[in-house]
Amino acid sequence: MGLTKSLYADLSCEEVFELERHCDEVREADIAAQDAAMEAEAAEQAQREREDRKRDLAIAEVENEEACWCKFFESCPTCFGKA
């Protein structure tokens, strides 16, 4: 007989119920903590994805703008009136 079985054999019915109730409470608390950690991780991942998307859109916007390096000349058709 294993140690756990011999310990259970020495317990009264009330003690077994109390031990099982305590184990259930501990298990439920652990599950709740795991769920909370998973939700927090999912929220962080969603936030990172939103930030990445925002950064990608900003980079795409900058890349789509026409870049002209002749800001000294007002006769340039690309940057005339933008300086």
Backbone as JSON Lines, residues from 0, in Angstrom:
{"i":0,"aa":"M","n":[0.85,-1.17,0.0],"ca":[0.0,0.0,0.0],"c":[0.9,1.23,0.0]}
{"i":1,"aa":"G","n":[0.56,2.2,-0.84],"ca":[1.36,3.41,-0.93],"c":[1.15,4.32,0.26]}
{"i":2,"aa":"L","n":[2.02,5.29,0.37],"ca":[1.96,6.23,1.49],"c":[0.66,7.01,1.49]}
{"i":3,"aa":"T","n":[0.23,7.48,0.31],"ca":[-1.0,8.25,0.23],"c":[-2.2,7.42,0.64]}
{"i":4,"aa":"K","n":[-2.24,6.16,0.18],"ca":[-3.37,5.3,0.54],"c":[-3.39,5.03,2.04]}
{"i":5,"aa":"S","n":[-2.23,4.84,2.64],"ca":[-2.21,4.58,4.07],"c":[-2.61,5.83,4.85]}
{"i":6,"aa":"L","n":[-2.24,7.03,4.35],"ca":[-2.65,8.27,5.02],"c":[-4.16,8.45,4.93]}
{"i":7,"aa":"Y","n":[-4.74,8.17,3.76],"ca":[-6.19,8.27,3.61],"c":[-6.91,7.25,4.51]}
{"i":8,"aa":"A","n":[-6.33,6.09,4.67],"ca":[-6.95,5.06,5.5],"c":[-7.02,5.49,6.96]}
{"i":9,"aa":"D","n":[-6.09,6.34,7.38],"ca":[-6.06,6.8,8.77],"c":[-6.98,7.99,9.01]}
{"i":10,"aa":"L","n":[-7.56,8.56,7.95],"ca":[-8.42,9.74,8.1],"c":[-9.87,9.32,8.31]}
{"i":11,"aa":"S","n":[-10.58,10.16,9.06],"ca":[-12.02,9.93,9.21],"c":[-12.73,10.48,7.96]}
{"i":12,"aa":"C","n":[-13.99,10.2,7.84],"ca":[-14.76,10.68,6.68],"c":[-14.77,12.21,6.62]}
{"i":13,"aa":"E","n":[-14.94,12.86,7.77],"ca":[-14.95,14.32,7.8],"c":[-13.59,14.88,7.35]}
{"i":14,"aa":"E","n":[-12.52,14.24,7.79],"ca":[-11.18,14.71,7.41],"c":[-10.93,14.51,5.91]}
{"i":15,"aa":"V","n":[-11.43,13.41,5.36],"ca":[-11.29,13.18,3.92],"c":[-12.04,14.24,3.15]}
{"i":16,"aa":"F","n":[-13.28,14.54,3.56],"ca":[-14.06,15.57,2.88],"c":[-13.39,16.94,2.99]}
{"i":17,"aa":"E","n":[-12.84,17.24,4.16],"ca":[-12.16,18.51,4.36],"c":[-10.9,18.6,3.48]}
{"i":18,"aa":"L","n":[-10.15,17.51,3.43],"ca":[-8.95,17.48,2.59],"c":[-9.31,17.63,1.11]}
{"i":19,"aa":"E","n":[-10.33,16.94,0.67],"ca":[-10.76,17.05,-0.73],"c":[-11.27,18.45,-1.04]}
{"i":20,"aa":"R","n":[-12.0,19.06,-0.1],"ca":[-12.49,20.43,-0.3],"c":[-11.31,21.39,-0.43]}
{"i":21,"aa":"H","n":[-10.32,21.2,0.45],"ca":[-9.12,22.05,0.39],"c":[-8.4,21.86,-0.95]}
{"i":22,"aa":"C","n":[-8.25,20.62,-1.39],"ca":[-7.58,20.35,-2.67],"c":[-8.35,20.98,-3.83]}
{"i":23,"aa":"D","n":[-9.69,20.91,-3.77],"ca":[-10.51,21.53,-4.81],"c":[-10.31,23.05,-4.83]}
{"i":24,"aa":"E","n":[-10.26,23.66,-3.65],"ca":[-10.05,25.11,-3.57],"c":[-8.69,25.5,-4.15]}
{"i":25,"aa":"V","n":[-7.66,24.74,-3.8],"ca":[-6.31,25.02,-4.3],"c":[-6.28,24.86,-5.82]}
{"i":26,"aa":"R","n":[-6.89,23.79,-6.32],"ca":[-6.92,23.54,-7.76],"c":[-7.67,24.65,-8.49]}
{"i":27,"aa":"E","n":[-8.82,25.08,-7.95],"ca":[-9.6,26.15,-8.56],"c":[-8.83,27.47,-8.56]}
{"i":28,"aa":"A","n":[-8.11,27.74,-7.48],"ca":[-7.3,28.96,-7.42],"c":[-6.18,28.92,-8.45]}
{"i":29,"aa":"D","n":[-5.56,27.75,-8.61],"ca":[-4.5,27.62,-9.6],"c":[-5.04,27.79,-11.02]}
{"i":30,"aa":"I","n":[-6.2,27.22,-11.28],"ca":[-6.82,27.36,-12.6],"c":[-7.17,28.82,-12.86]}
{"i":31,"aa":"A","n":[-7.71,29.5,-11.86],"ca":[-8.05,30.92,-12.02],"c":[-6.8,31.75,-12.28]}
{"i":32,"aa":"A","n":[-5.7,31.43,-11.59],"ca":[-4.45,32.16,-11.81],"c":[-3.91,31.9,-13.21]}
{"i":33,"aa":"Q","n":[-4.01,30.67,-13.68],"ca":[-3.57,30.35,-15.04],"c":[-4.43,31.07,-16.06]}
{"i":34,"aa":"D","n":[-5.73,31.1,-15.85],"ca":[-6.63,31.81,-16.76],"c":[-6.3,33.3,-16.81]}
{"i":35,"aa":"A","n":[-6.06,33.88,-15.64],"ca":[-5.73,35.3,-15.58],"c":[-4.41,35.58,-16.3]}
{"i":36,"aa":"A","n":[-3.44,34.7,-16.13],"ca":[-2.16,34.88,-16.8],"c":[-2.32,34.75,-18.31]}
{"i":37,"aa":"M","n":[-3.14,33.81,-18.76],"ca":[-3.36,33.65,-20.19],"c":[-4.08,34.85,-20.77]}
{"i":38,"aa":"E","n":[-5.06,35.4,-20.05],"ca":[-5.78,36.59,-20.51],"c":[-4.84,37.79,-20.58]}
{"i":39,"aa":"A","n":[-3.98,37.94,-19.58],"ca":[-3.03,39.05,-19.58],"c":[-2.05,38.9,-20.74]}
{"i":40,"aa":"E","n":[-1.59,37.68,-20.99],"ca":[-0.68,37.45,-22.1],"c":[-1.36,37.74,-23.44]}
{"i":41,"aa":"A","n":[-2.62,37.34,-23.57],"ca":[-3.36,37.61,-24.8],"c":[-3.56,39.11,-24.99]}
{"i":42,"aa":"A","n":[-3.84,39.83,-23.91],"ca":[-4.01,41.28,-24.0],"c":[-2.7,41.95,-24.4]}
{"i":43,"aa":"E","n":[-1.59,41.49,-23.82],"ca":[-0.28,42.05,-24.19],"c":[0.04,41.78,-25.65]}
{"i":44,"aa":"Q","n":[-0.27,40.57,-26.11],"ca":[-0.02,40.22,-27.51],"c":[-0.87,41.08,-28.44]}
{"i":45,"aa":"A","n":[-2.13,41.3,-28.08],"ca":[-3.0,42.15,-28.89],"c":[-2.47,43.58,-28.93]}
{"i":46,"aa":"Q","n":[-1.98,44.08,-27.79],"ca":[-1.41,45.43,-27.74],"c":[-0.17,45.51,-28.62]}
{"i":47,"aa":"R","n":[0.7,44.49,-28.56],"ca":[1.9,44.49,-29.42],"c":[1.51,44.47,-30.9]}
{"i":48,"aa":"E","n":[0.48,43.68,-31.24],"ca":[0.04,43.62,-32.63],"c":[-0.52,44.96,-33.08]}
{"i":49,"aa":"R","n":[-1.29,45.65,-32.21],"ca":[-1.82,46.98,-32.56],"c":[-0.68,47.96,-32.77]}
{"i":50,"aa":"E","n":[0.33,47.92,-31.89],"ca":[1.48,48.81,-32.03],"c":[2.26,48.5,-33.31]}
{"i":51,"aa":"D","n":[2.43,47.22,-33.61],"ca":[3.13,46.84,-34.84],"c":[2.37,47.32,-36.08]}
{"i":52,"aa":"R","n":[1.05,47.14,-36.06],"ca":[0.22,47.58,-37.19],"c":[0.31,49.1,-37.35]}
{"i":53,"aa":"K","n":[0.25,49.81,-36.23],"ca":[0.34,51.28,-36.27],"c":[1.7,51.71,-36.82]}
{"i":54,"aa":"R","n":[2.76,51.06,-36.36],"ca":[4.1,51.37,-36.85],"c":[4.23,51.06,-38.34]}
{"i":55,"aa":"D","n":[3.69,49.91,-38.76],"ca":[3.75,49.54,-40.17],"c":[3.0,50.54,-41.05]}
{"i":56,"aa":"L","n":[1.84,51.01,-40.56],"ca":[1.1,52.01,-41.32],"c":[1.86,53.33,-41.41]}
{"i":57,"aa":"A","n":[2.51,53.72,-40.32],"ca":[3.3,54.95,-40.33],"c":[4.48,54.82,-41.28]}
{"i":58,"aa":"I","n":[5.13,53.66,-41.29],"ca":[6.27,53.45,-42.19],"c":[5.78,53.47,-43.63]}
{"i":59,"aa":"A","n":[4.64,52.82,-43.9],"ca":[4.11,52.8,-45.26],"c":[3.74,54.2,-45.72]}
{"i":60,"aa":"E","n":[3.2,55.0,-44.81],"ca":[2.83,56.38,-45.15],"c":[4.07,57.19,-45.5]}
{"i":61,"aa":"V","n":[5.13,57.02,-44.72],"ca":[6.37,57.75,-44.98],"c":[6.98,57.29,-46.3]}
{"i":62,"aa":"E","n":[6.93,55.98,-46.55],"ca":[7.51,55.45,-47.78],"c":[6.75,55.91,-49.01]}
{"i":63,"aa":"N","n":[5.43,56.16,-48.86],"ca":[4.62,56.57,-49.99],"c":[4.75,58.05,-50.31]}
{"i":64,"aa":"E","n":[5.24,58.84,-49.36],"ca":[5.42,60.26,-49.62],"c":[6.58,60.46,-50.59]}
{"i":65,"aa":"E","n":[6.41,61.44,-51.47],"ca":[7.5,61.75,-52.38],"c":[8.56,62.53,-51.62]}
{"i":66,"aa":"A","n":[9.77,62.05,-51.71],"ca":[10.87,62.71,-51.02],"c":[11.66,63.53,-52.02]}
{"i":67,"aa":"C","n":[11.79,64.78,-51.73],"ca":[12.55,65.65,-52.61],"c":[13.61,66.33,-51.75]}
{"i":68,"aa":"W","n":[14.85,66.3,-52.23],"ca":[15.96,66.85,-51.46],"c":[16.38,68.23,-51.94]}
{"i":69,"aa":"C","n":[15.56,68.86,-52.78],"ca":[15.94,70.16,-53.34],"c":[15.18,71.3,-52.68]}
{"i":70,"aa":"K","n":[15.02,71.28,-51.41],"ca":[14.23,72.29,-50.7],"c":[14.73,73.72,-50.91]}
{"i":71,"aa":"F","n":[15.9,73.87,-51.47],"ca":[16.45,75.21,-51.66],"c":[15.86,75.88,-52.9]}
{"i":72,"aa":"F","n":[15.31,75.09,-53.81],"ca":[14.82,75.65,-55.07],"c":[13.29,75.67,-55.09]}
{"i":73,"aa":"E","n":[12.73,76.85,-55.21],"ca":[11.29,76.95,-55.24],"c":[10.71,76.54,-56.59]}
{"i":74,"aa":"S","n":[11.54,76.35,-57.57],"ca":[11.03,76.0,-58.89],"c":[10.84,74.49,-59.05]}
{"i":75,"aa":"C","n":[11.16,73.71,-58.03],"ca":[11.0,72.26,-58.12],"c":[9.51,71.92,-58.09]}
{"i":76,"aa":"P","n":[9.02,71.16,-59.09],"ca":[7.58,70.85,-59.11],"c":[7.17,69.88,-57.99]}
{"i":77,"aa":"T","n":[8.12,69.12,-57.43],"ca":[7.79,68.17,-56.39],"c":[7.54,68.85,-55.05]}
{"i":78,"aa":"C","n":[8.36,69.82,-54.72],"ca":[8.23,70.42,-53.38],"c":[7.8,71.89,-53.43]}
{"i":79,"aa":"F","n":[7.4,72.4,-54.54],"ca":[6.99,73.79,-54.62],"c":[5.77,74.0,-53.71]}
{"i":80,"aa":"G","n":[5.87,74.97,-52.87],"ca":[4.78,75.31,-51.98],"c":[4.74,74.49,-50.69]}
{"i":81,"aa":"K","n":[5.59,73.47,-50.56],"ca":[5.6,72.66,-49.35],"c":[6.61,73.15,-48.31]}
{"i":82,"aa":"A","n":[7.58,73.93,-48.75],"ca":[8.65,74.37,-47.85],"c":[8.17,75.4,-46.87]}
